[in-house]
Every structure is written in structure tokens, then in C-alpha cells.
Amino acid sequence: MSQLIEALNIFLKYGDPTYPTHCEHDVLTICGIKPGDVSDEDKAKLDELGFFVGKEYPDFFISFRFGSA
């Protein structure tokens, strides 16, 4: 839980969208945060925490770790 909260706090630095997440089978998507706006340092930390920009989702950060039950 603490790593999810840490990741969400990083995302919060880049915006506070009204509807920040979307979840489908095995994928948690962060909405309203543009990957290009996030610093390389924060991207590296988010990757450690289980969030990345996927090939199928180039405009979003996603997590399979936090999207799975």
C-alpha cells in the first residue's frame, strides 16, 4: 500500500485530475497526467514502484502490479 501511495504522490506533483484512475482487467491506468510532463527522475522512481508508459498506452502511465487482484 505504501508504494502505491508514494506513486500517487509523485503523480500529484503533475496534476490533480478529477477522475485520476481507470481500471480494467489487470491494468490500472493513471489518467490526466501526461508522461511527457513527468521528469526522468520521477519516471525512474515510478518504474521502481510499478508504473510505466506502455507501448499500447503511450499517453498514460499504467501498472499491472496494482491493476491485478
N, CA and C atoms as an extended XYZ file, in Angstrom:
207
Properties=species:S:1:pos:R:3:atomname:S:1:resname:S:1:resid:I:1 pbc="F F F"
N         0.822       -1.187        0.000 N   MET     1
C         0.000        0.000        0.000 CA  MET     1
C         0.875        1.264        0.000 C   MET     1
N         1.959        1.244        0.764 N   SER     2
C         2.799        2.443        0.865 CA  SER     2
C         3.424        2.805       -0.482 C   SER     2
N         3.756        1.803       -1.302 N   GLN     3
C         4.347        2.102       -2.608 CA  GLN     3
C         3.318        2.696       -3.563 C   GLN     3
N         2.077        2.266       -3.467 N   LEU     4
C         1.016        2.857       -4.280 CA  LEU     4
C         0.821        4.317       -3.884 C   LEU     4
N         0.800        4.593       -2.593 N   ILE     5
C         0.627        5.964       -2.118 CA  ILE     5
C         1.808        6.827       -2.544 C   ILE     5
N         3.012        6.284       -2.473 N   GLU     6
C         4.192        7.020       -2.917 CA  GLU     6
C         4.078        7.381       -4.399 C   GLU     6
N         3.644        6.439       -5.213 N   ALA     7
C         3.471        6.700       -6.647 CA  ALA     7
C         2.399        7.761       -6.875 C   ALA     7
N         1.293        7.663       -6.169 N   LEU     8
C         0.220        8.646       -6.340 CA  LEU     8
C         0.686       10.041       -5.929 C   LEU     8
N         1.522       10.138       -4.913 N   ASN     9
C         2.060       11.439       -4.509 CA  ASN     9
C         2.980       12.018       -5.578 C   ASN     9
N         3.722       11.170       -6.272 N   ILE    10
C         4.531       11.657       -7.395 CA  ILE    10
C         3.609       12.184       -8.490 C   ILE    10
N         2.584       11.429       -8.834 N   PHE    11
C         1.647       11.887       -9.868 CA  PHE    11
C         0.985       13.202       -9.470 C   PHE    11
N         0.706       13.385       -8.205 N   LEU    12
C         0.043       14.598       -7.718 CA  LEU    12
C         0.872       15.848       -8.005 C   LEU    12
N         2.184       15.710       -8.083 N   LYS    13
C         3.048       16.845       -8.416 CA  LYS    13
C         2.760       17.378       -9.816 C   LYS    13
N         2.172       16.532      -10.666 N   TYR    14
C         1.957       16.887      -12.069 CA  TYR    14
C         0.493       17.158      -12.415 C   TYR    14
N        -0.372       17.156      -11.423 N   GLY    15
C        -1.775       17.462      -11.664 CA  GLY    15
C        -2.661       16.779      -10.644 C   GLY    15
N        -3.879       17.247      -10.590 N   ASP    16
C        -4.869       16.713       -9.657 CA  ASP    16
C        -6.181       16.491      -10.405 C   ASP    16
N        -6.183       15.535      -11.350 N   PRO    17
C        -7.374       15.334      -12.175 CA  PRO    17
C        -8.574       14.867      -11.358 C   PRO    17
N        -9.748       15.232      -11.820 N   THR    18
C       -10.995       14.853      -11.142 CA  THR    18
C       -11.196       13.347      -11.159 C   THR    18
N       -10.887       12.717      -12.273 N   TYR    19
C       -11.022       11.266      -12.417 CA  TYR    19
C        -9.630       10.695      -12.717 C   TYR    19
N        -8.832       10.415      -11.687 N   PRO    20
C        -7.411       10.110      -11.892 CA  PRO    20
C        -7.075        8.686      -12.300 C   PRO    20
N        -8.004        7.761      -12.172 N   THR    21
C        -7.665        6.372      -12.478 CA  THR    21
C        -8.758        5.693      -13.296 C   THR    21
N        -8.315        4.652      -13.980 N   HIS    22
C        -9.232        3.766      -14.701 CA  HIS    22
C        -8.665        2.361      -14.532 C   HIS    22
N        -9.507        1.410      -14.236 N   CYS    23
C        -9.023        0.055      -14.037 CA  CYS    23
C        -9.841       -0.926      -14.868 C   CYS    23
N        -9.123       -1.735      -15.629 N   GLU    24
C        -9.708       -2.842      -16.356 CA  GLU    24
C        -8.941       -4.085      -15.956 C   GLU    24
N        -9.280       -5.192      -16.537 N   HIS    25
C        -8.655       -6.461      -16.186 CA  HIS    25
C        -7.136       -6.335      -16.162 C   HIS    25
N        -6.565       -6.418      -14.987 N   ASP    26
C        -5.118       -6.440      -14.753 CA  ASP    26
C        -4.366       -5.157      -15.076 C   ASP    26
N        -5.044       -4.052      -15.380 N   VAL    27
C        -4.351       -2.809      -15.718 CA  VAL    27
C        -4.974       -1.633      -14.968 C   VAL    27
N        -4.162       -0.961      -14.164 N   LEU    28
C        -4.564        0.300      -13.545 CA  LEU    28
C        -3.944        1.408      -14.375 C   LEU    28
N        -4.757        2.322      -14.882 N   THR    29
C        -4.304        3.420      -15.720 CA  THR    29
C        -4.432        4.726      -14.952 C   THR    29
N        -3.393        5.546      -15.008 N   ILE    30
C        -3.430        6.881      -14.420 CA  ILE    30
C        -3.838        7.845      -15.519 C   ILE    30
N        -4.925        8.545      -15.304 N   CYS    31
C        -5.487        9.450      -16.308 CA  CYS    31
C        -5.191       10.909      -15.940 C   CYS    31
N        -5.014       11.735      -16.945 N   GLY    32
C        -4.863       13.166      -16.717 CA  GLY    32
C        -3.453       13.625      -16.406 C   GLY    32
N        -2.487       12.717      -16.410 N   ILE    33
C        -1.080       13.071      -16.209 CA  ILE    33
C        -0.336       12.714      -17.490 C   ILE    33
N         0.217       13.706      -18.162 N   LYS    34
C         0.913       13.460      -19.426 CA  LYS    34
C         2.334       12.957      -19.149 C   LYS    34
N         2.689       11.804      -19.682 N   PRO    35
C         4.028       11.266      -19.446 CA  PRO    35
C         5.154       12.235      -19.824 C   PRO    35
N         4.943       13.031      -20.859 N   GLY    36
C         5.968       13.981      -21.281 CA  GLY    36
C         6.226       15.088      -20.277 C   GLY    36
N         5.279       15.319      -19.375 N   ASP    37
C         5.439       16.354      -18.351 CA  ASP    37
C         6.209       15.861      -17.127 C   ASP    37
N         6.356       14.556      -16.993 N   VAL    38
C         6.981       13.960      -15.807 CA  VAL    38
C         8.495       13.890      -16.001 C   VAL    38
N         9.233       14.317      -14.985 N   SER    39
C        10.694       14.325      -15.073 CA  SER    39
C        11.241       12.906      -15.224 C   SER    39
N        12.416       12.805      -15.806 N   ASP    40
C        13.060       11.497      -15.974 CA  ASP    40
C        13.316       10.847      -14.616 C   ASP    40
N        13.681       11.650      -13.636 N   GLU    41
C        13.915       11.125      -12.289 CA  GLU    41
C        12.637       10.512      -11.711 C   GLU    41
N        11.514       11.224      -11.870 N   ASP    42
C        10.248       10.691      -11.365 CA  ASP    42
C         9.796        9.474      -12.165 C   ASP    42
N        10.046        9.460      -13.465 N   LYS    43
C         9.704        8.286      -14.269 CA  LYS    43
C        10.469        7.059      -13.785 C   LYS    43
N        11.740        7.258      -13.464 N   ALA    44
C        12.549        6.140      -12.972 CA  ALA    44
C        12.000        5.629      -11.638 C   ALA    44
N        11.618        6.538      -10.760 N   LYS    45
C        11.061        6.126       -9.466 CA  LYS    45
C         9.716        5.443       -9.663 C   LYS    45
N         8.883        5.975      -10.543 N   LEU    46
C         7.583        5.348      -10.810 CA  LEU    46
C         7.775        3.939      -11.370 C   LEU    46
N         8.776        3.764      -12.208 N   ASP    47
C         9.062        2.436      -12.746 CA  ASP    47
C         9.406        1.470      -11.613 C   ASP    47
N        10.211        1.917      -10.666 N   GLU    48
C        10.539        1.092       -9.494 CA  GLU    48
C         9.290        0.730       -8.702 C   GLU    48
N         8.318        1.634       -8.711 N   LEU    49
C         7.090        1.439       -7.946 CA  LEU    49
C         6.020        0.676       -8.731 C   LEU    49
N         6.312        0.349       -9.984 N   GLY    50
C         5.386       -0.477      -10.762 CA  GLY    50
C         4.551        0.251      -11.793 C   GLY    50
N         4.882        1.509      -12.097 N   PHE    51
C         4.147        2.275      -13.104 CA  PHE    51
C         5.072        2.602      -14.268 C   PHE    51
N         4.569        2.479      -15.484 N   PHE    52
C         5.366        2.763      -16.670 CA  PHE    52
C         4.441        3.179      -17.804 C   PHE    52
N         5.047        3.737      -18.859 N   VAL    53
C         4.306        4.080      -20.073 CA  VAL    53
C         4.442        2.895      -21.003 C   VAL    53
N         3.329        2.256      -21.313 N   GLY    54
C         3.359        1.059      -22.141 CA  GLY    54
C         3.239        1.358      -23.618 C   GLY    54
N         3.682        0.416      -24.439 N   LYS    55
C         3.592        0.578      -25.888 CA  LYS    55
C         2.145        0.713      -26.350 C   LYS    55
N         1.252       -0.042      -25.709 N   GLU    56
C        -0.162        0.022      -26.087 CA  GLU    56
C        -0.851        1.254      -25.512 C   GLU    56
N        -0.209        1.893      -24.538 N   TYR    57
C        -0.796        3.046      -23.844 CA  TYR    57
C         0.221        4.188      -23.798 C   TYR    57
N         0.605        4.757      -24.936 N   PRO    58
C         1.698        5.737      -24.935 CA  PRO    58
C         1.374        7.063      -24.241 C   PRO    58
N         0.122        7.336      -23.992 N   ASP    59
C        -0.264        8.603      -23.376 CA  ASP    59
C        -0.598        8.473      -21.891 C   ASP    59
N        -0.353        7.286      -21.322 N   PHE    60
C        -0.747        7.032      -19.940 CA  PHE    60
C         0.319        6.230      -19.209 C   PHE    60
N         0.366        6.438      -17.903 N   PHE    61
C         1.114        5.533      -17.044 CA  PHE    61
C         0.185        4.391      -16.675 C   PHE    61
N         0.719        3.185      -16.689 N   ILE    62
C        -0.087        2.017      -16.316 CA  ILE    62
C         0.661        1.167      -15.310 C   ILE    62
N        -0.076        0.307      -14.636 N   SER    63
C         0.525       -0.637      -13.715 CA  SER    63
C        -0.207       -1.962      -13.810 C   SER    63
N         0.549       -3.010      -14.026 N   PHE    64
C        -0.028       -4.345      -13.924 CA  PHE    64
C         0.007       -4.801      -12.471 C   PHE    64
N         0.976       -4.311      -11.727 N   ARG    65
C         1.119       -4.673      -10.317 CA  ARG    65
C        -0.102       -4.246       -9.510 C   ARG    65
N        -0.523       -3.001       -9.689 N   PHE    66
C        -1.642       -2.500       -8.907 CA  PHE    66
C        -2.985       -2.682       -9.614 C   PHE    66
N        -2.969       -3.194      -10.838 N   GLY    67
C        -4.203       -3.436      -11.554 CA  GLY    67
C        -4.703       -4.866      -11.398 C   GLY    67
N        -3.902       -5.712      -10.788 N   SER    68
C        -4.272       -7.117      -10.623 CA  SER    68
C        -4.892       -7.371       -9.253 C   SER    68
N        -5.777       -8.346       -9.228 N   ALA    69
C        -6.408       -8.703       -7.961 CA  ALA    69
C        -5.667       -9.851       -7.310 C   ALA    69
